[in-house]
């Protein structure tokens, strides 16, 4: 019986964190007997084709998503966007493209909330746990503002919004847990548990931190370093996750329900060229030939 599905994982393609090689991630999921897994790399879908093929080869359902940074009314925060269907997949592509083209800030693609509102169809939204806009407001004691942001999310995503909770040992988890259970219940928003898995086993943590430090141009013992990860962010088996959230079984069960709601199919091995406008009366080949000839004369 399936108890838990990992909905937030980072691979080597996340740029800023994540040690997992894609095939290693999928193989580990298969070893645990999990029927599905989501790859939600940081602001990109670079590993998508490799991930999709690896999942199909192992008989695992690939869930397509990304961890995104969104600029809202009360500052920026993380949201995890997961594609339910082809519409959601195309909207996710559009949002990530907008982020890199118009909102790039170093290694991050910052999304404007208005873009998310315009391209929310077909997407499931996880609230980002402690790194989300709500999590940051709650940690700052600004629960009234957190309520307003949660209501805004709920109005946009409806039953596709899930209040995300983690127990990996990051600051702010306990107070967010207390807030989230009550606020989500009041609004009939389902809870969901994640582990933000970035590496295979707990003893990979130091290697993972080394990778993060390389990205940040810092050393492990640098006093300026912000510790954004913990040794608990390994790919735990479903039994361990069920035990970790034994007091909130619905948050665990909802990971399986989200997996059941997703069904994106990719067509691989076929070229999909952009539609380029051509003058009336000319085929694309004719126009290309004419344009080339004019350029040579």
C-alpha positions as CSV (number, residue, x, y, z in Angstrom):
1,X,0.0,0.0,0.0
2,X,1.4,3.4,-1.0
3,X,1.7,5.7,2.0
4,X,3.7,8.6,0.7
5,X,5.0,10.2,-2.6
6,X,8.0,12.6,-2.6
7,X,6.7,15.9,-4.2
8,X,9.8,18.0,-3.7
9,X,13.2,16.7,-4.8
10,X,16.2,18.5,-6.2
11,X,18.7,17.0,-8.6
12,X,22.2,18.0,-9.8
13,X,20.3,20.3,-12.3
14,X,19.0,22.6,-9.5
15,X,22.2,24.7,-9.9
16,X,22.2,25.9,-6.3
17,X,21.7,22.7,-4.4
18,X,20.9,19.0,-4.9
19,X,23.2,16.1,-5.3
20,X,21.0,13.5,-6.9
21,X,21.8,12.3,-10.4
22,X,18.4,11.8,-12.1
23,X,18.7,8.0,-12.7
24,X,19.9,7.5,-9.1
25,X,16.8,9.4,-7.8
26,X,14.4,7.3,-9.8
27,X,16.1,4.1,-9.0
28,X,16.0,4.9,-5.3
29,X,12.3,5.6,-5.6
30,X,11.8,2.3,-7.3
31,X,13.7,0.5,-4.5
32,X,11.3,2.1,-1.9
33,X,8.3,0.8,-3.9
34,X,6.9,4.2,-4.5
35,X,4.7,4.5,-7.6
36,X,5.6,8.1,-8.4
37,X,8.0,10.9,-7.7
38,X,8.1,14.6,-8.5
39,X,11.3,16.4,-9.6
40,X,11.1,20.1,-8.7
41,X,14.4,21.6,-9.5
42,X,15.2,25.2,-8.7
43,X,13.5,27.4,-11.3
44,X,14.1,25.0,-14.2
45,X,13.1,21.9,-16.1
46,X,16.6,21.2,-17.4
47,X,16.4,17.5,-16.4
48,X,12.9,16.9,-17.6
49,X,13.6,14.6,-20.6
50,X,16.2,12.5,-18.7
51,X,13.8,12.3,-15.7
52,X,10.8,11.3,-17.8
53,X,12.7,8.6,-19.6
54,X,14.2,7.2,-16.4
55,X,10.7,7.1,-14.8
56,X,9.2,5.3,-17.8
57,X,12.0,2.8,-17.8
58,X,11.5,2.0,-14.1
59,X,7.6,2.0,-14.3
60,X,7.4,5.1,-12.1
61,X,5.0,7.9,-12.7
62,X,6.9,11.1,-13.4
63,X,5.4,14.2,-11.8
64,X,6.6,17.4,-13.4
65,X,7.2,20.5,-11.4
66,X,9.5,23.3,-10.3
67,X,10.4,25.2,-7.1
68,X,9.8,28.8,-8.1
69,X,10.5,32.2,-6.4
70,X,7.5,34.5,-6.6
71,X,7.4,38.2,-5.9
72,X,4.1,39.0,-4.1
73,X,2.6,41.9,-2.3
74,X,4.5,41.2,1.0
75,X,7.8,40.2,-0.5
76,X,9.1,37.2,-2.3
77,X,8.9,33.5,-1.4
78,X,9.0,30.0,-2.7
79,X,6.1,28.2,-4.3
80,X,6.2,24.7,-5.8
81,X,4.2,24.5,-9.0
82,X,3.3,21.0,-10.2
83,X,1.7,20.3,-13.6
84,X,-1.5,18.3,-13.5
85,X,-2.0,18.1,-17.2
86,X,-0.8,19.4,-20.6
87,X,-2.2,22.8,-19.9
88,X,-0.4,23.0,-16.6
89,X,2.8,21.8,-18.2
90,X,2.7,24.5,-20.9
91,X,1.8,27.1,-18.3
92,X,4.8,26.0,-16.2
93,X,7.1,26.3,-19.3
94,X,5.7,29.8,-19.9
95,X,6.2,30.9,-16.3
96,X,9.8,29.7,-16.2
97,X,10.6,31.4,-19.5
98,X,9.1,34.6,-18.2
99,X,11.2,34.3,-15.1
100,X,14.5,33.9,-16.9
101,X,13.7,36.5,-19.6
102,X,12.2,39.2,-17.4
103,X,12.8,38.4,-13.8
104,X,16.3,36.9,-13.6
105,X,18.2,37.7,-10.5
106,X,21.5,35.9,-10.5
107,X,20.8,32.2,-10.4
108,X,17.1,32.7,-9.7
109,X,14.2,33.3,-12.0
110,X,11.9,35.6,-10.0
111,X,8.2,35.3,-11.0
112,X,5.9,38.2,-10.7
113,X,2.6,37.3,-9.0
114,X,0.6,38.7,-12.0
115,X,2.3,36.1,-14.2
116,X,1.4,33.3,-11.9
117,X,-2.2,34.5,-11.8
118,X,-2.3,34.6,-15.7
119,X,-0.9,31.1,-16.0
120,X,-2.3,29.2,-13.0
121,X,-4.6,26.8,-15.0
122,X,-3.6,23.2,-14.7
123,X,-1.1,23.8,-11.9
124,X,-1.1,22.5,-8.4
125,X,0.5,24.9,-5.9
126,X,2.4,24.0,-2.7
127,X,2.8,27.0,-0.4
128,X,6.6,26.7,0.0
129,X,6.8,25.7,3.7
130,X,9.2,27.9,5.7
131,X,10.7,29.5,2.6
132,X,7.3,30.5,1.2
133,X,5.9,34.0,1.5
134,X,3.4,32.7,4.1
135,X,6.1,30.9,6.1
136,X,8.3,34.1,6.2
137,X,5.4,36.2,7.4
138,X,4.4,33.7,10.1
139,X,8.0,33.6,11.3
140,X,8.0,37.4,11.6
141,X,4.8,37.3,13.6
142,X,2.8,38.9,10.8
143,X,-0.1,36.4,10.8
144,X,-2.6,38.9,9.6
145,X,-0.6,39.5,6.4
146,X,0.0,35.7,6.2
147,X,-3.8,35.2,6.3
148,X,-4.2,37.7,3.4
149,X,-1.6,36.0,1.3
150,X,-3.1,32.6,2.0
151,X,-6.6,33.9,1.0
152,X,-5.1,35.3,-2.2
153,X,-3.5,31.9,-3.1
154,X,-6.7,30.1,-2.2
155,X,-8.8,32.4,-4.4
156,X,-6.5,31.7,-7.4
157,X,-5.8,28.0,-7.1
158,X,-9.0,26.8,-5.2
159,X,-8.8,23.0,-4.6
160,X,-5.4,22.9,-6.3
161,X,-3.7,24.7,-3.3
162,X,-2.0,22.6,-0.6
163,X,-0.5,24.0,2.6
164,X,3.0,22.6,2.8
165,X,4.6,21.4,6.0
166,X,8.1,20.1,6.6
167,X,9.9,18.5,9.6
168,X,13.6,18.6,8.5
169,X,14.8,20.8,11.4
170,X,14.7,24.3,9.7
171,X,13.9,27.4,11.8
172,X,10.3,28.4,11.7
173,X,8.8,24.9,11.2
174,X,7.1,24.6,14.5
175,X,5.4,28.0,14.5
176,X,4.3,27.5,10.8
177,X,3.0,24.0,11.8
178,X,0.8,25.6,14.5
179,X,-0.4,28.4,12.2
180,X,-0.9,26.1,9.1
181,X,-3.0,23.4,10.8
182,X,-5.5,26.0,12.1
183,X,-5.5,28.3,9.1
184,X,-5.8,25.6,6.5
185,X,-8.6,23.8,8.5
186,X,-10.5,27.1,8.7
187,X,-10.3,27.5,4.9
188,X,-10.7,23.8,4.0
189,X,-7.2,23.8,2.5
190,X,-5.6,20.4,2.6
191,X,-2.2,19.9,4.2
192,X,0.7,18.2,2.5
193,X,4.0,16.9,3.9
194,X,7.3,17.1,2.0
195,X,10.9,16.5,2.8
196,X,12.6,18.7,0.2
197,X,15.0,15.8,-0.6
198,X,18.3,16.9,-2.0
199,X,20.5,13.8,-1.4
200,X,20.3,10.1,-1.2
201,X,21.2,9.4,2.5
202,X,21.9,11.4,5.7
203,X,25.7,10.8,5.4
204,X,25.7,12.7,2.0
205,X,24.9,15.9,3.9
206,X,28.5,17.2,4.1
207,X,29.1,16.6,0.4
208,X,25.8,18.4,-0.4
209,X,26.9,21.4,1.8
210,X,30.2,21.5,-0.1
211,X,28.3,21.7,-3.3
212,X,26.2,24.6,-1.9
213,X,29.3,26.4,-0.7
214,X,30.9,26.1,-4.2
215,X,27.8,27.8,-5.6
216,X,27.9,30.5,-2.9
217,X,31.7,31.0,-3.3
218,X,32.1,30.3,0.5
219,X,33.9,27.7,2.6
220,X,32.2,25.3,5.0
221,X,33.5,27.1,8.0
222,X,32.8,30.6,6.8
223,X,30.9,32.6,9.5
224,X,28.9,34.4,6.8
225,X,27.4,31.3,5.5
226,X,23.6,30.9,5.8
227,X,22.6,27.3,6.6
228,X,19.7,26.6,4.4
229,X,19.7,22.8,4.6
230,X,19.8,20.1,7.3
231,X,21.0,16.4,7.4
232,X,17.3,15.4,7.4
233,X,16.8,16.3,3.7
234,X,17.5,12.9,2.4
235,X,15.2,10.7,0.3
236,X,13.4,8.9,3.1
237,X,11.3,5.8,2.6
238,X,7.5,6.2,2.8
239,X,7.4,4.4,6.2
240,X,9.7,7.0,7.7
241,X,7.7,9.9,6.3
242,X,4.4,8.3,7.6
243,X,6.0,8.0,11.1
244,X,7.4,11.5,11.0
245,X,3.9,12.9,10.3
246,X,2.0,10.3,12.3
247,X,0.0,13.1,14.0
248,X,-1.0,14.5,10.6
249,X,-1.9,11.4,8.5
250,X,-3.9,13.5,6.0
251,X,-0.7,15.5,5.1
252,X,1.0,12.2,4.2
253,X,-2.0,10.7,2.4
254,X,-2.5,13.9,0.3
255,X,0.9,13.3,-1.4
256,X,-0.6,10.2,-2.9
257,X,-3.8,12.1,-3.9
258,X,-1.7,14.8,-5.6
259,X,0.1,12.1,-7.6
260,X,-3.2,10.7,-8.7
261,X,-4.3,14.1,-9.9
262,X,-1.3,14.5,-12.2
263,X,-1.0,13.0,-15.7
264,X,1.4,14.8,-18.1
265,X,2.5,12.8,-21.1
266,X,5.5,14.0,-23.2
267,X,6.0,13.2,-26.9
268,X,9.8,12.6,-27.3
269,X,11.7,12.1,-30.5
270,X,9.6,14.6,-32.5
271,X,10.6,18.1,-33.5
272,X,8.2,20.9,-32.6
273,X,9.5,23.9,-34.5
274,X,8.2,27.4,-33.7
275,X,5.6,28.8,-36.1
276,X,7.3,31.6,-38.0
277,X,5.0,34.1,-39.8
278,X,5.5,34.1,-43.6
279,X,4.0,36.4,-46.3
280,X,0.8,35.3,-47.9
281,X,1.3,33.1,-50.9
282,X,4.6,31.6,-49.8
283,X,5.4,28.4,-48.0
284,X,8.0,28.4,-45.3
285,X,10.6,26.8,-47.7
286,X,9.8,29.5,-50.4
287,X,10.2,32.3,-47.9
288,X,13.4,30.9,-46.5
289,X,14.8,30.6,-50.1
290,X,13.7,34.1,-51.0
291,X,15.1,35.6,-47.8
292,X,18.4,33.8,-48.3
293,X,18.7,35.0,-51.9
294,X,17.9,38.6,-50.9
295,X,20.6,38.4,-48.3
296,X,23.2,37.3,-50.8
297,X,22.5,40.0,-53.4
